[in-house]
Amino acid sequence: MKAKVNGKQMDFEEFGHKMMMETRDELATRDICALHLHSSNDDIQPKISHLNSLITQLKTRAAALCSSLYDRPDPVSDIAMVALTAAIITLAVFSAVVCVASATSHTITLHLFGFSLPLAEYHQALLPALDQPCVFQVRQILR
């Protein structure tokens, strides 16, 4: 079994074998290995305590969330939450599409009125609709 003792990686089986070869006494080797195991335990105990407190905190949060959602007079339906999430995502996508369409139409309108904006040139390169004959007729009428 490998573990970190005092910041170093340590193989306890190898350490026990080494101690047994040095001391040639089973009780002395057992005592030395026990001291090293207790030292390793003392090193990792604060980390274990911290992780246990985090686990307890997260379990408490989960229980509080379940309690606030489901243990009330009118519990929340999972289907309703999924539908609400889908509606919010749909509205966000449609809002983004409307923003892009609005910016594009305003830029094209400014370009058609003769304003030479860098954005108008950029959109003209991206939108081949400006090369259609009806748009050229609108340009000629507006000039």
Contact map, one row per residue, 1 for C-alpha under 8 A:
11100000001110000000000000000000000000000000000000000000000000000000000000000000000000000000000000000000000000000000000000000000000000000000000
11110000111100000000000000000000000000000000000000000000000000000000000000000000000000000000000000000000000000000000000000000000000000000000000
11111000111100000000000000000000000000010000000000000000000000000000000000000000000000000000000000000000000000000000000000000000000000000000000
01111111110000000000000000000000000000010000000000000000000000000000000000000000000000000000000000000000000000000000000000000000000000000000000
00111111110000000000000000000000000100110010000000000000000000000000000000000000000000000000000000000000000000000000000000000000000000000000000
00011111000000000000000000000000000000010010000000000000000000000000000000000000000000000000000000000000000000000000000000000000000000000000000
00011111100000000000000000000000000000000000000000000000000000000000000000000000000000000000000000000000000000000000000000000000000000000000000
00011111110000000000000000000000000000000000000000000000000000000000000000000000000000000000000000000000000000000000000000000000000000000000000
01111011111000000000000000000000000000000000000000000000000000000000000000000000000000000000000000000000000000000000000000000000000000000000000
01111001111100100000000000000000000000000000000000000000000000000000000000000000000000000000000000000000000000000000000000000000000000000000000
11100000111111100000000000000000000000000000000000000000000000000000000000000000000000000000000000000000000000000000000000000000000000000000000
11100000011111110000000000000000100000000000000000000000000000000000000000000000000000000000000000000000000000000000000000000000000000000000000
10000000001111111000000000000000000000000000000000000000000000000000000000000000000000000000000000000000000000000000000000000000000000000000000
00000000001111111100000000000000000000000000000000000000000000000000000000000000000000000000000000000000000000000000000000000000000000000000000
00000000011111111110000000000000100000000000000000000000000000000000000000000000000000000000000000000000000000000000000000000000000000000000000
00000000000111111111000000001100100000000000000000000000000000000000000000000000000000000000000000000000000000000000000000000000000000000000000
00000000000011111111100000000000000000000000000000000000000000000000000000000000000000000000000000000000000000000000000000000000000000000000000
00000000000001111111110000000000000000000000000000000000000000000000000000000000000000000000000000000000000000000000000000000000000000000000000
00000000000000111111111100001001000000000000000000000000000000000000000000000000000000000000000000000000000000000000000000000000000000000000000
00000000000000011111111111001000000000000000000000000000000000000000000000000000000000000000000000000000000000000000000000000000000000000000000
00000000000000001111111100000000000000000000000000000000000000000000000000000000000000000000000000000000000000000000000000000000000000000000000
00000000000000000111111100000000000000000000000000000000000000000000000000000000000000000000000000000000000000000000000000000000000000000000000
00000000000000000011111111011000000000000000000000000000000000000000000000000000000000000000000000000000000000000000000000000000000000000000000
00000000000000000011111111001000000000000000000000000000000000000000000000000000000000000000000000000000000000000000000000000000000000000000000
00000000000000000001001111111000000000000000000000000000000000000000000000000000000000000000000000000000000000000000000000000000000000000000000
00000000000000000001001111111100000000000000000000000000000000000000000000000000000000000000000000000000000000000000000000000000000000000000000
00000000000000000000000011111110000000000000000000000000000000000000000000000000000000000000000000000000000000000000000000000000000000000000000
00000000000000000000001011111111000000000000000000000000000000000000000000000000000000000000000000000000000000000000000000000000000000000000000
00000000000000010011001111111111100000000000000000000000000000000000000000000000000000000000000000000000000000000000000000000000000000000000000
00000000000000010000000001111111110000000000000000000000000000000000000000000000000000000000000000000000000000000000000000000000000000000000000
00000000000000000000000000111111111000000000000000000000000000000000000000000000000000000000000000000000000000000000000000000000000000000000000
00000000000000000010000000011111111100000000000000000000000000000000000000000000000000000000000000000000000000000000000000000000000000000000000
00000000000100110000000000001111111110000000000000000000000000000000000000000000000000000000000000000000000000000000000000000000000000000000000
00000000000000000000000000000111111111000000000000000000000000000000000000000000000000000000000000000000000000000000000000000000000000000000000
00000000000000000000000000000011111111100000000000000000000000000000000000000000000000000000000000000000000000000000000000000000000000000000000
00001000000000000000000000000001111111110000000000000000000000000000000000000000000000000000000000000000000000000000000000000000000000000000000
00000000000000000000000000000000111111111000000000000000000000000000000000000000000000000000000000000000000000000000000000000000000000000000000
00000000000000000000000000000000011111111100000000000000000000000000000000000000000000000000000000000000000000000000000000000000000000000000000
00001000000000000000000000000000001111111110000000000000000000000000000000000000000000000000000000000000000000000000000000000000000000000000000
00111100000000000000000000000000000111111111000000000000000000000000000000000000000000000000000000000000000000000000000000000000000000000000000
00000000000000000000000000000000000011111111100000000000000000000000000000000000000000000000000000000000000000000000000000000000000000000000000
00000000000000000000000000000000000001111111110000000000000000000000000000000000000000000000000000000000000000000000000000000000000000000000000
00001100000000000000000000000000000000111111110000000000000000000000000000000000000000000000000000000000000000000000000000000000000000000000000
00000000000000000000000000000000000000011111111100000000000000000000000000000000000000000000000000000000000000000000000000000000000000000000000
00000000000000000000000000000000000000001111111110000000000000000000000000000000000000000000000000000000000000000000000000000000000000000000000
00000000000000000000000000000000000000000111111111000000000000000000000000000000000000000000000000000000000000000000000000000000000000000000000
00000000000000000000000000000000000000000001111111100000000000000000000000000000000000000000000000000000000000000000000000000000000000000000000
00000000000000000000000000000000000000000001111111110000000000000000000000000000000000000000000000000000000000000000000000000000000000000000000
00000000000000000000000000000000000000000000111111111000000000000000000000000000000000000000000000000000000000000000000000000000000000000000000
00000000000000000000000000000000000000000000011111111100000000000000000000000000000000000000000000000000000000000000000000000000000000000000000
00000000000000000000000000000000000000000000001111111110000000000000000000000000000000000000000000000000000000000000000000000000000000000000000
00000000000000000000000000000000000000000000000111111111000000000000000000000000000000000000000000000000000000000000000000000000000000000000000
00000000000000000000000000000000000000000000000011111111100000000000000000000000000000000000000000000000000000000000000000000000000000000000000
00000000000000000000000000000000000000000000000001111111110000000000000000000000000000000000000000000000000000000000000000000000000000000000000
00000000000000000000000000000000000000000000000000111111111000000000000000000000000000000000000000000000000000000000000000000000000000000000000
00000000000000000000000000000000000000000000000000011111111100000000000000000000000000000000000000000000000000000000000000000000000000000000000
00000000000000000000000000000000000000000000000000001111111110000000000000000000000000000000000000000000000000000000000000000000000000000000000
00000000000000000000000000000000000000000000000000000111111111000000000000000000000000000000000000000000000000000000000000000000000000000000000
00000000000000000000000000000000000000000000000000000011111111100000000000000000000000000000000000000000000000000000000000000000000000000000000
00000000000000000000000000000000000000000000000000000001111111110000000000000000000000000000000000000000000000000000000000000000000000000000000
00000000000000000000000000000000000000000000000000000000111111111000000000000000000000000000000000000000000000000000000000000000000000000000000
00000000000000000000000000000000000000000000000000000000011111111100000000000000000000000000000000000000000000000000000000000000000000000000000
00000000000000000000000000000000000000000000000000000000001111111110000000000000000000000000000000000000000000000000000000000000000000000000000
00000000000000000000000000000000000000000000000000000000000111111111000000000000000000000000000000000000000000000000000000000000000000000000000
00000000000000000000000000000000000000000000000000000000000011111111100000000000000000000000000000000000000000000000000000000000000000000000000
00000000000000000000000000000000000000000000000000000000000001111111111000000000000000000000000000000000000000000000000000000000000000000000000
00000000000000000000000000000000000000000000000000000000000000111111111100000000000000000000000000000000000000000000000000000000000000000000000
00000000000000000000000000000000000000000000000000000000000000011111111100000000000000000000000000000000000000000000000000000000000000000000000
00000000000000000000000000000000000000000000000000000000000000001111111100110000000000000000000000000000000000000000000000000000000000000000000
00000000000000000000000000000000000000000000000000000000000000000111111101110000000000000000000000000000000000000000000000000000000000000000000
00000000000000000000000000000000000000000000000000000000000000000111111110100000000000000000000000000000000000000000000000000000000000000000000
00000000000000000000000000000000000000000000000000000000000000000011111111100000000000000000000000000000000000000000000000000000000000000000000
00000000000000000000000000000000000000000000000000000000000000000000001111100000000000000000000000000000000000000000000000000000000000000000000
00000000000000000000000000000000000000000000000000000000000000000000010111110000000000000000000000000000000000000000000000000000000000000000000
00000000000000000000000000000000000000000000000000000000000000000000111111111000000000000000000000000000000000000000000000000000000000000000000
00000000000000000000000000000000000000000000000000000000000000000000110001111101100000000000000000000000000000000000000000000000000000000000000
00000000000000000000000000000000000000000000000000000000000000000000000000111111100000000000000000000000000000000000000000000000000000000000000
00000000000000000000000000000000000000000000000000000000000000000000000000011111110000000000000000000000000000000000000000000000000000000000000
00000000000000000000000000000000000000000000000000000000000000000000000000001111111000000000000000000000000000000000000000000000000000000000000
00000000000000000000000000000000000000000000000000000000000000000000000000011111111100000000000000000000000000000000000000000000000000000000000
00000000000000000000000000000000000000000000000000000000000000000000000000011111111110000000000000000000000000000000000000000000000000000000000
00000000000000000000000000000000000000000000000000000000000000000000000000000111111111000000000000000000000000000000000000000000000000000000000
00000000000000000000000000000000000000000000000000000000000000000000000000000011111111100000000000000000000000000000000000000000000000000000000
00000000000000000000000000000000000000000000000000000000000000000000000000000001111111110000000000000000000000000000000000000000000000000000000
00000000000000000000000000000000000000000000000000000000000000000000000000000000111111111000000000000000000000000000000000000000000000000000000
00000000000000000000000000000000000000000000000000000000000000000000000000000000011111111100000000000000000000000000000000000000000000000000000
00000000000000000000000000000000000000000000000000000000000000000000000000000000001111111110000000000000000000000000000000000000000000000000000
00000000000000000000000000000000000000000000000000000000000000000000000000000000000111111111000000000000000000000000000000000000000000000000000
00000000000000000000000000000000000000000000000000000000000000000000000000000000000011111111100000000000000000000000000000000000000000000000000
00000000000000000000000000000000000000000000000000000000000000000000000000000000000001111111110000000000000000000000000000000000000000000000000
00000000000000000000000000000000000000000000000000000000000000000000000000000000000000111111111000000000000000000000000000000000000000000000000
00000000000000000000000000000000000000000000000000000000000000000000000000000000000000011111111100000000000000000000000000000000000000000000000
00000000000000000000000000000000000000000000000000000000000000000000000000000000000000001111111110000000000000000000000000000000000000000000000
00000000000000000000000000000000000000000000000000000000000000000000000000000000000000000111111111000000000000000000000000000000000000000000000
00000000000000000000000000000000000000000000000000000000000000000000000000000000000000000011111111100000000000000000000000000000000000000000000
00000000000000000000000000000000000000000000000000000000000000000000000000000000000000000001111111110000000000000000000000000000000000000000000
00000000000000000000000000000000000000000000000000000000000000000000000000000000000000000000111111111000000000000000000000000000000000000000000
00000000000000000000000000000000000000000000000000000000000000000000000000000000000000000000011111111100000000000000000000000000000000000000000
00000000000000000000000000000000000000000000000000000000000000000000000000000000000000000000001111111110000000000000000000000000000000000000000
00000000000000000000000000000000000000000000000000000000000000000000000000000000000000000000000111111111000000000000000000000000000000000000000
00000000000000000000000000000000000000000000000000000000000000000000000000000000000000000000000011111111100000000000000000000000000000000000000
00000000000000000000000000000000000000000000000000000000000000000000000000000000000000000000000001111111110000000000000000000000000000000000000
00000000000000000000000000000000000000000000000000000000000000000000000000000000000000000000000000111111111000000000000000000000000000000000000
00000000000000000000000000000000000000000000000000000000000000000000000000000000000000000000000000011111111100000000000000100000000000000000000
00000000000000000000000000000000000000000000000000000000000000000000000000000000000000000000000000001111111110000000000000000000000000000000000
00000000000000000000000000000000000000000000000000000000000000000000000000000000000000000000000000000111111111000000000000000000000000000000000
00000000000000000000000000000000000000000000000000000000000000000000000000000000000000000000000000000011111111100000001100100000000000000000000
00000000000000000000000000000000000000000000000000000000000000000000000000000000000000000000000000000001111111110000000100110000000000000000000
00000000000000000000000000000000000000000000000000000000000000000000000000000000000000000000000000000000111111111000000000000000000000000000000
00000000000000000000000000000000000000000000000000000000000000000000000000000000000000000000000000000000011111111111100100000000000000000000000
00000000000000000000000000000000000000000000000000000000000000000000000000000000000000000000000000000000001111111111100110000000000000000000000
00000000000000000000000000000000000000000000000000000000000000000000000000000000000000000000000000000000000111111110000000000000000000000010010
00000000000000000000000000000000000000000000000000000000000000000000000000000000000000000000000000000000000011111110000000000000000000000010011
00000000000000000000000000000000000000000000000000000000000000000000000000000000000000000000000000000000000001111111000000000000000000000000000
00000000000000000000000000000000000000000000000000000000000000000000000000000000000000000000000000000000000001111111100000000000000000000000000
00000000000000000000000000000000000000000000000000000000000000000000000000000000000000000000000000000000000001100111110110000000000000000000000
00000000000000000000000000000000000000000000000000000000000000000000000000000000000000000000000000000000000001100011111110000000000000000000000
00000000000000000000000000000000000000000000000000000000000000000000000000000000000000000000000000000000000000000001111111000000000000000000000
00000000000000000000000000000000000000000000000000000000000000000000000000000000000000000000000000000000001000000000111111100000000000000000000
00000000000000000000000000000000000000000000000000000000000000000000000000000000000000000000000000000000001101100001111111110000000000000000000
00000000000000000000000000000000000000000000000000000000000000000000000000000000000000000000000000000000000000100001111111111000000000000000000
00000000000000000000000000000000000000000000000000000000000000000000000000000000000000000000000000000000000000000000011111111100000000000000000
00000000000000000000000000000000000000000000000000000000000000000000000000000000000000000000000000000001001100000000001111111110000000000000000
00000000000000000000000000000000000000000000000000000000000000000000000000000000000000000000000000000000000100000000000111111111010000000000000
00000000000000000000000000000000000000000000000000000000000000000000000000000000000000000000000000000000000000000000000011111111000000000000000
00000000000000000000000000000000000000000000000000000000000000000000000000000000000000000000000000000000000000000000000001111111000000000000000
00000000000000000000000000000000000000000000000000000000000000000000000000000000000000000000000000000000000000000000000000111111110000000000000
00000000000000000000000000000000000000000000000000000000000000000000000000000000000000000000000000000000000000000000000000011111111100000000000
00000000000000000000000000000000000000000000000000000000000000000000000000000000000000000000000000000000000000000000000000000011111100100000000
00000000000000000000000000000000000000000000000000000000000000000000000000000000000000000000000000000000000000000000000000010011111100110000000
00000000000000000000000000000000000000000000000000000000000000000000000000000000000000000000000000000000000000000000000000000001111110110000000
00000000000000000000000000000000000000000000000000000000000000000000000000000000000000000000000000000000000000000000000000000001111111110000000
00000000000000000000000000000000000000000000000000000000000000000000000000000000000000000000000000000000000000000000000000000000001111111000000
00000000000000000000000000000000000000000000000000000000000000000000000000000000000000000000000000000000000000000000000000000000000111111100000
00000000000000000000000000000000000000000000000000000000000000000000000000000000000000000000000000000000000000000000000000000000111111111110000
00000000000000000000000000000000000000000000000000000000000000000000000000000000000000000000000000000000000000000000000000000000011111111111000
00000000000000000000000000000000000000000000000000000000000000000000000000000000000000000000000000000000000000000000000000000000000011111111100
00000000000000000000000000000000000000000000000000000000000000000000000000000000000000000000000000000000000000000000000000000000000001111111110
00000000000000000000000000000000000000000000000000000000000000000000000000000000000000000000000000000000000000011000000000000000000000111111111
00000000000000000000000000000000000000000000000000000000000000000000000000000000000000000000000000000000000000000000000000000000000000011111111
00000000000000000000000000000000000000000000000000000000000000000000000000000000000000000000000000000000000000000000000000000000000000001111111
00000000000000000000000000000000000000000000000000000000000000000000000000000000000000000000000000000000000000011000000000000000000000000111111
00000000000000000000000000000000000000000000000000000000000000000000000000000000000000000000000000000000000000001000000000000000000000000011111
